[in-house]
Structure formats: C-alpha cells, structure tokens
Amino acid sequence: MKGQRMRAGHEVQLLEGGTEYFPALVAAIEQASLEVRMETYIFHFAAAGEQVAQALVRAASRGVAVFLVMDGIGTPRVPPEWAQRFNQAGVQWHQFSPLGRLGLLIPGRWRRMHRKLCVVDGNVAFCGGINILDDYIDPNYGQLESARLDYAVRVSGPLVADAQAALVQFWVRLQVTRQLERLQFRRARAALDMTPVAVPVRVPDGVATYGAVFEHAAASLVLRDNVLNRTRIEWAYRKAIASAHHEVLIANAYFLPGTQLRRALMDAARRGVRVRLVLQGRYEYFLQFHAARQLYGELLAAGVEIHEYQAGFLHAKVAVVDGRWATVGSSNLDPLSLQLAREANVVVENRAFAHALQTRLEQVMVRSGRKMDPQAHAERPLKQRILGGFAVGLVRLMLFLTGRRY
C-alpha cells in the first residue's frame, strides 16, 4: 500500500529537543515490565546518552527483554565498558552494517538504518529525529555552544503495534542474517576439512506483535525501506502538499528533494499557498550546505519562502500543512533519506497537535531565522555557484552508482 493508514484513538505528545525527549524516554524505560525495543542511528554514551544506556541496563537487569539496534556508521564503536555492561545485564544489541575495511567505497554500504524508534511494553512508542545524543554534543564538532534543534513524538494507540511489528521484523532479519553468515562460514570451513556441517537457522523467540487496530483516521506510522516501502514517506509529503489550500511549513535539516517534490512545493506556492521552509543555516557537511543552496533559486522564484536557522545546528524533520496535517520523524528530504535509508515518520491529523508544532516553528523563525532574499541569492558570488553545481553533480553521481536517479 503506497499511502499510510490513518487510524483514530491515539494520544500524541510533541517533544522538542533532548530536554523534553530524554526524560520521557527514560521514564518509559524505567516503567517497562516486559520489553524495550529501540533503534537509533547514533548512540553516544555520554551525558543524556549515558542516562538512556543506564536505563536500558537497569531494565535488562530486572528481567525486561531489551533489544537495541545501532547503525554501524552513526555508532561506529560501542565503548568496551558499555559493551561489557550490556552483555552482563542481558541487553541484546546489534550494530547494523558496520563499514569494514573498504568503508563507503562499496555503494551498498550507503543504505543505512536511520530510524529513531522505541517501543516499550507494546504500549507506547517514540519516533522522531532525535538520536541518543545529548543536545550539546556533536560527534564531529564536540561540545556545542547552542542546543541542536530537533523534535520527536511520544505516541500511545494503534500505531504502536505497527512500530512494534517493524522493530521485531528488522531484529529477526538481523538475527537470521547473522545466522546465515555463520552458516556460510562453517560450510566453507567444513568443505576444507572435508567434513559435513549442518547449522539450523532459528528465528528468535518472543517476536509476536502487540496492540489492536482501529479504523478511524488520526495518526499513522510511515516507513521507508528498500523493499516494499521505497517511496511512502515522499508520497505522504507530496500528497499533503498537493492538497494544501492555505499553507505549508516544513523544517528539514538536510534538504535536497528530487524533481517531483520540488515541483509540488513550487506548484503549491504558485496557486497561492504560503510555502515556508526552515532549513539549515550553518555549515555542517559539504554536500548538505552547497547542494541545498543550489536549489534555492527556483524555489524562491516560485514564491517559496526560505528561512535559514542561525542559532545552532538544525536536525528537525517536521512539517505542518493547513494547520491540520503534521509529521514528525527521522526522514530528511534528501536522496539519502528518501532513496537509500531506513526511515520512520509519524503522521498526525489533529488540529491541536499541528497548531502546537506550527507555533514552535514560527517562534524559531522569529528568534533564530534569517529570511533569504531572492535577489541577494541570485547575486551570490561565483565561487558559491560553482561549489553548488559541483555538489549537486556529486550527489547525482553517487545515486547513479546505487542505480537511482536524482
């Protein structure tokens, strides 16, 4: 199914930054009695991240089944002392697709696990853009002067079952893959020894899904992967933008949408919808910084407003349409998220929730945003234009190597 199933009966809480997110997450883990399942791109074992790690250890120590998946690039190394503490407590953990010796030279390694999902006891789910990483710490830049801007949601209701099923399915796949790798190794060794070997592949116990399904529309979990859900998140954005009558407000950290999504934004602006984008204003990565600015011209010319966030690093991936449709999740609007990575967004149709998110974003624009001037952008230095064109060309080449197009 290409679109998302909207169902009623949810309680959704907006969480801004780690100051709101981590206390809620830790409290849920501390109350767990059966199971905690978590996926994150980055798990940084310091400050707020250490608090989460301690909560997972305490949960496992009292008999709660704890399953943790971290991405192998976002979390390249688990500190030995924490690996030991996890193992001793019974935390079951896995690093997804570590780079190995060849690193990113293999295009297949660019498909990352970028979701930030957690389900506790099958009753409450957390989803958003916030890694297990303190707001004032950056793995590349160290200590930050200003907090990173990001959002997550705490959800109870029918979609928790969907999140639970997604987490279980991915964990089972990882375990089966590990078993197959071991099987291949043992068969190769057995062939050399001229002795037969047979190792069964066993699906782990306790993989049942939880929760009930309700039919009335209110919220949905929207996933992106490289099998059945390749375009669901982008399709959800495009459908909401195409149906907009009054306004579209998007805050996105790494903004490099493809042709169809850019056209949807420009078409909306041309038909009188107020389209506002809150984008990264600080240099973080070469491709993100220069390629995004190469797209500004056509968007500004169509009437799209662009506000660059200046106070610190923007990491949010949220949107509000017509004050009724909202999304909070892990997916950027760039090729890595929309075409390669595993992502998870929550879509909410609720005016009170949408109003709360829009109010926060508008406060961000007033306090810390710089509105882009179309003429000033058109007259930017030649060097910036050259770097922008080179960055976009590099993105296209990277996608070509993976069999995709931009």
C-alpha positions as CSV (number, residue, x, y, z in Angstrom):
1,M,0.0,0.0,0.0
2,K,1.5,3.3,-1.1
3,G,-0.2,5.6,1.3
4,Q,-0.5,5.5,5.0
5,R,-3.4,4.1,7.1
6,M,-4.7,6.8,9.3
7,R,-6.4,5.4,12.5
8,A,-8.1,7.0,15.5
9,G,-7.5,6.5,19.1
10,H,-4.0,8.0,19.6
11,E,-2.6,10.2,22.3
12,V,0.4,12.1,20.8
13,Q,2.8,14.3,22.7
14,L,5.2,16.7,21.0
15,L,8.7,16.7,22.4
16,E,11.3,19.4,21.5
17,G,14.9,18.6,21.9
18,G,16.6,16.3,24.4
19,T,15.4,18.3,27.4
20,E,11.9,17.1,26.7
21,Y,12.6,13.8,24.9
22,F,15.2,12.0,27.1
23,P,13.2,12.4,30.4
24,A,10.1,11.0,28.7
25,L,12.1,8.2,27.1
26,V,14.0,7.2,30.3
27,A,10.7,7.3,32.4
28,A,9.1,4.9,29.9
29,I,12.1,2.5,30.1
30,E,12.1,2.7,33.9
31,Q,8.4,1.7,33.9
32,A,8.9,-1.2,31.5
33,S,7.9,-4.6,32.8
34,L,8.1,-6.8,29.6
35,E,10.1,-5.5,26.7
36,V,12.0,-2.5,25.3
37,R,12.9,-2.3,21.6
38,M,15.0,0.6,20.3
39,E,16.6,1.6,17.0
40,T,18.8,4.6,16.7
41,Y,21.3,5.9,14.1
42,I,23.6,7.4,16.8
43,F,24.0,6.1,20.3
44,H,26.5,8.3,22.1
45,F,27.4,7.1,25.6
46,A,27.8,10.4,27.4
47,A,25.6,12.9,29.2
48,A,22.0,12.3,28.1
49,G,23.0,9.2,26.1
50,E,24.6,7.7,29.2
51,Q,21.3,8.2,31.1
52,V,19.5,6.2,28.4
53,A,22.2,3.4,28.5
54,Q,21.9,3.2,32.2
55,A,18.1,2.9,32.0
56,L,18.4,0.0,29.4
57,V,20.9,-1.8,31.7
58,R,18.6,-1.4,34.7
59,A,15.6,-2.7,32.7
60,A,17.5,-5.8,31.5
61,S,18.8,-6.4,35.0
62,R,15.3,-6.7,36.4
63,G,14.3,-9.2,33.6
64,V,12.9,-6.9,30.9
65,A,13.8,-8.1,27.4
66,V,15.8,-5.3,25.8
67,F,16.7,-5.2,22.1
68,L,18.9,-2.4,20.8
69,V,20.0,-1.7,17.1
70,M,22.5,1.0,16.3
71,D,23.7,2.0,12.9
72,G,27.3,1.0,12.1
73,I,28.2,4.4,10.7
74,G,26.3,6.6,13.2
75,T,27.6,4.4,16.0
76,P,30.9,3.1,14.7
77,R,32.1,1.8,18.1
78,V,30.5,0.9,21.4
79,P,32.8,1.7,24.2
80,P,34.2,-1.6,25.6
81,E,33.0,-0.8,29.1
82,W,29.4,-0.3,27.8
83,A,29.6,-3.5,25.7
84,Q,30.5,-5.4,28.8
85,R,27.7,-3.8,30.9
86,F,25.2,-4.5,28.2
87,N,26.3,-8.1,27.9
88,Q,26.4,-8.7,31.7
89,A,22.9,-7.2,32.1
90,G,21.4,-9.1,29.2
91,V,20.8,-6.2,26.8
92,Q,20.7,-7.7,23.3
93,W,22.4,-5.3,21.0
94,H,23.5,-5.2,17.3
95,Q,25.3,-2.8,15.1
96,F,23.8,-2.6,11.6
97,S,26.1,-2.9,8.6
98,P,29.5,-1.8,10.0
99,L,31.7,-0.3,7.3
100,G,34.5,-2.8,7.4
101,R,37.9,-2.2,5.7
102,L,36.5,-0.8,2.4
103,G,34.3,1.7,4.2
104,L,32.0,3.7,1.9
105,L,33.8,2.6,-1.2
106,I,31.0,0.0,-1.6
107,P,27.8,1.8,-2.7
108,G,25.7,-0.9,-1.0
109,R,27.0,0.4,2.3
110,W,25.3,3.7,1.8
111,R,22.0,2.1,2.7
112,R,21.8,3.0,6.4
113,M,19.5,2.4,9.3
114,H,18.5,6.0,10.1
115,R,15.3,5.3,12.1
116,K,14.8,6.6,15.7
117,L,12.2,4.3,17.1
118,C,11.5,2.9,20.5
119,V,8.6,0.8,21.8
120,V,8.1,0.0,25.4
121,D,5.9,-3.0,26.5
122,G,4.0,-2.7,23.2
123,N,2.0,0.2,24.7
124,V,4.0,3.4,24.0
125,A,6.2,4.4,21.0
126,F,8.7,7.2,20.5
127,C,9.5,8.4,17.0
128,G,11.4,11.4,15.6
129,G,14.7,12.8,14.6
130,I,16.5,12.7,17.9
131,N,19.4,10.3,18.2
132,I,20.6,9.0,21.6
133,L,22.9,12.0,21.6
134,D,23.0,15.0,24.0
135,D,21.7,18.3,22.5
136,Y,25.1,20.0,23.3
137,I,27.3,17.2,21.8
138,D,28.2,16.6,18.2
139,P,30.3,13.6,17.2
140,N,32.2,15.7,14.6
141,Y,32.4,19.1,16.3
142,G,32.5,18.1,20.0
143,Q,30.8,20.4,22.5
144,L,28.2,22.8,21.0
145,E,27.5,26.3,22.2
146,S,23.8,26.0,21.3
147,A,21.5,23.1,21.6
148,R,20.6,21.1,18.5
149,L,17.0,21.8,17.3
150,D,15.1,18.6,16.8
151,Y,11.7,17.0,17.6
152,A,10.1,13.7,18.5
153,V,6.7,12.4,19.5
154,R,5.5,10.0,22.2
155,V,2.5,8.0,21.0
156,S,0.1,5.6,22.5
157,G,-2.6,4.0,20.4
158,P,-3.0,1.7,17.4
159,L,0.2,2.7,15.5
160,V,2.3,1.4,18.4
161,A,1.5,-2.1,17.0
162,D,2.9,-1.0,13.7
163,A,6.1,0.3,15.3
164,Q,6.4,-2.9,17.3
165,A,6.0,-5.1,14.2
166,A,8.6,-3.0,12.3
167,L,11.1,-3.3,15.1
168,V,10.5,-7.1,15.5
169,Q,10.7,-7.7,11.8
170,F,14.0,-5.9,11.5
171,W,15.5,-7.6,14.6
172,V,14.5,-11.0,13.2
173,R,16.1,-10.2,9.9
174,L,19.3,-9.2,11.5
175,Q,19.5,-12.4,13.6
176,V,18.7,-14.5,10.6
177,T,21.4,-12.7,8.6
178,R,23.9,-13.3,11.3
179,Q,22.9,-17.0,11.4
180,L,23.3,-17.3,7.7
181,E,26.7,-15.6,7.8
182,R,27.8,-18.2,10.5
183,L,26.3,-21.0,8.4
184,Q,28.3,-19.9,5.3
185,F,31.5,-19.7,7.3
186,R,31.0,-23.1,8.8
187,R,30.1,-24.7,5.5
188,A,33.3,-23.2,3.9
189,R,35.4,-24.5,6.8
190,A,33.7,-27.9,6.6
191,A,34.4,-28.1,2.8
192,L,38.1,-27.5,3.5
193,D,38.1,-30.1,6.2
194,M,36.0,-32.5,4.0
195,T,33.6,-32.9,6.9
196,P,29.8,-32.1,6.6
197,V,28.2,-29.5,8.8
198,A,24.6,-28.5,9.3
199,V,23.6,-25.4,11.3
200,P,19.8,-24.6,11.5
201,V,18.7,-21.0,11.2
202,R,16.4,-20.3,14.1
203,V,14.0,-17.3,14.4
204,P,14.4,-15.9,17.9
205,D,11.6,-16.5,20.4
206,G,9.2,-13.7,21.5
207,V,8.6,-12.0,18.3
208,A,4.8,-11.5,18.5
209,T,3.3,-8.2,17.7
210,Y,1.2,-6.2,20.1
211,G,-1.8,-3.9,20.1
212,A,-5.1,-3.5,18.4
213,V,-6.0,-1.9,15.0
214,F,-8.6,0.9,14.8
215,E,-10.1,2.2,11.6
216,H,-10.8,5.8,12.3
217,A,-8.2,8.3,11.0
218,A,-6.0,10.2,13.3
219,A,-2.3,9.1,13.1
220,S,-0.1,6.6,11.3
221,L,3.5,5.3,11.2
222,V,5.0,5.8,7.8
223,L,8.1,3.8,7.0
224,R,10.7,3.8,4.2
225,D,12.9,0.9,3.3
226,N,14.4,-0.6,0.2
227,V,11.9,-3.4,-0.4
228,L,8.1,-2.7,0.0
229,N,8.2,0.9,1.2
230,R,10.6,2.7,-1.1
231,T,8.5,5.9,-1.7
232,R,6.0,6.0,1.2
233,I,7.4,9.0,3.1
234,E,8.0,11.1,0.0
235,W,4.5,10.2,-1.3
236,A,2.9,11.3,2.1
237,Y,4.7,14.7,1.8
238,R,3.7,15.1,-1.9
239,K,0.0,14.2,-1.2
240,A,-0.2,16.6,1.7
241,I,1.4,19.4,-0.3
242,A,-0.8,18.8,-3.3
243,S,-3.9,19.0,-1.2
244,A,-2.8,22.2,0.7
245,H,-5.2,25.2,0.5
246,H,-3.6,27.7,2.7
247,E,-0.1,27.0,4.0
248,V,2.8,24.5,4.1
249,L,5.5,24.8,6.7
250,I,8.5,22.5,6.6
251,A,11.6,22.3,8.8
252,N,14.2,19.9,7.5
253,A,17.9,19.6,8.3
254,Y,19.2,18.1,5.0
255,F,17.1,19.5,2.2
256,L,17.8,18.2,-1.3
257,P,14.4,17.0,-2.7
258,G,14.1,15.4,-6.1
259,T,12.2,16.9,-9.0
260,Q,8.7,15.8,-8.1
261,L,8.8,17.0,-4.5
262,R,10.3,20.4,-5.6
263,R,7.6,20.7,-8.2
264,A,4.9,20.0,-5.6
265,L,6.3,22.8,-3.4
266,M,6.5,25.3,-6.3
267,D,3.1,24.4,-7.7
268,A,1.6,25.0,-4.3
269,A,3.3,28.4,-4.0
270,R,2.1,29.4,-7.5
271,R,-1.5,28.6,-6.7
272,G,-1.5,30.9,-3.7
273,V,-0.5,28.6,-0.8
274,R,2.0,30.1,1.5
275,V,5.0,27.8,1.5
276,R,7.7,28.3,4.1
277,L,10.9,26.3,4.6
278,V,13.1,26.3,7.7
279,L,16.5,25.0,6.6
280,Q,20.0,24.6,7.9
281,G,21.8,27.9,8.1
282,R,25.2,26.7,9.4
283,Y,27.8,24.8,7.5
284,E,27.8,21.1,8.7
285,Y,28.6,19.0,5.6
286,F,29.8,20.0,2.2
287,L,27.1,18.3,0.2
288,Q,24.3,19.4,2.5
289,F,25.4,23.0,2.6
290,H,26.2,23.7,-1.0
291,A,23.8,21.4,-2.8
292,A,20.8,22.7,-0.9
293,R,21.6,26.3,-1.8
294,Q,21.8,25.4,-5.5
295,L,18.1,24.7,-5.3
296,Y,17.1,28.0,-3.7
297,G,16.8,30.0,-6.9
298,E,13.9,28.1,-8.5
299,L,12.1,27.8,-5.2
300,L,12.4,31.5,-4.4
301,A,11.3,32.4,-7.9
302,A,8.2,30.4,-7.5
303,G,7.3,32.3,-4.3
304,V,8.6,29.8,-1.7
305,E,9.9,31.5,1.5
306,I,13.2,30.1,2.8
307,H,14.3,30.8,6.4
308,E,17.8,29.6,7.4
309,Y,18.2,28.6,11.1
310,Q,21.1,30.5,12.6
311,A,21.1,29.7,16.3
312,G,22.8,26.3,16.1
313,F,22.6,23.1,14.1
314,L,19.1,22.2,12.8
315,H,18.3,18.5,12.9
316,A,14.5,18.6,12.7
317,K,12.4,16.7,10.1
318,V,8.9,18.0,10.6
319,A,6.1,19.6,8.7
320,V,2.6,21.2,9.1
321,V,0.1,21.6,6.3
322,D,-3.1,23.7,6.6
323,G,-3.0,23.6,10.4
324,R,-4.3,20.0,10.5
325,W,-1.8,17.6,9.0
326,A,1.6,17.2,10.6
327,T,4.6,14.9,10.5
328,V,7.5,14.3,12.8
329,G,10.2,11.7,12.0
330,S,13.7,10.8,11.0
331,S,13.5,11.3,7.3
332,N,15.3,14.2,5.7
333,L,14.2,15.5,2.3
334,D,17.3,14.4,0.6
335,P,18.3,11.4,-1.5
336,L,20.0,9.5,1.3
337,S,16.8,9.5,3.3
338,L,14.3,9.3,0.5
339,Q,16.1,6.7,-1.6
340,L,18.6,4.8,0.5
341,A,18.0,4.8,4.2
342,R,15.5,3.1,6.5
343,E,13.4,5.8,8.0
344,A,10.3,6.3,10.2
345,N,7.9,9.2,10.4
346,V,4.6,9.6,12.3
347,V,1.8,11.5,10.5
348,V,-0.8,13.1,12.7
349,E,-4.1,14.6,11.6
350,N,-5.1,16.7,14.7
351,R,-5.5,20.5,14.7
352,A,-4.3,21.0,18.3
353,F,-1.1,19.0,17.6
354,A,-0.5,20.7,14.3
355,H,-1.0,24.1,15.9
356,A,1.5,23.3,18.7
357,L,4.1,22.3,16.2
358,Q,3.5,25.2,13.9
359,T,3.7,27.7,16.9
360,R,7.1,26.3,17.9
361,L,8.4,26.5,14.3
362,E,7.2,30.1,13.9
363,Q,8.9,31.0,17.1
364,V,12.1,29.5,15.8
365,M,11.8,31.6,12.6
366,V,11.2,34.8,14.5
367,R,14.0,34.2,17.1
368,S,16.6,32.4,15.0
369,G,15.7,32.5,11.4
370,R,17.1,34.6,8.5
371,K,14.8,35.0,5.6
372,M,16.5,34.5,2.2
373,D,16.3,37.4,-0.3
374,P,15.7,36.2,-3.9
375,Q,17.8,39.0,-5.4
376,A,20.7,38.5,-2.9
377,H,20.7,34.8,-3.6
378,A,20.8,35.4,-7.4
379,E,23.8,37.7,-7.0
380,R,25.8,35.4,-4.7
381,P,29.5,35.0,-5.5
382,L,30.6,32.9,-8.5
383,K,32.5,30.6,-6.2
384,Q,29.3,29.6,-4.3
385,R,27.5,28.8,-7.6
386,I,30.4,26.6,-8.7
387,L,30.5,24.8,-5.4
388,G,26.7,24.3,-5.5
389,G,26.8,22.9,-9.0
390,F,29.7,20.6,-8.1
391,A,27.8,19.4,-5.0
392,V,24.6,18.6,-6.9
393,G,26.7,16.8,-9.6
394,L,28.4,14.7,-7.0
395,V,25.0,13.7,-5.5
396,R,23.8,12.6,-8.9
397,L,26.9,10.6,-9.4
398,M,26.5,8.9,-6.1
399,L,22.9,8.0,-6.8
400,F,23.9,6.7,-10.2
401,L,26.3,4.3,-8.6
402,T,23.5,2.9,-6.5
403,G,21.2,2.5,-9.5
404,R,19.0,5.5,-8.6
405,R,18.4,9.0,-10.1
406,Y,18.1,12.4,-8.7
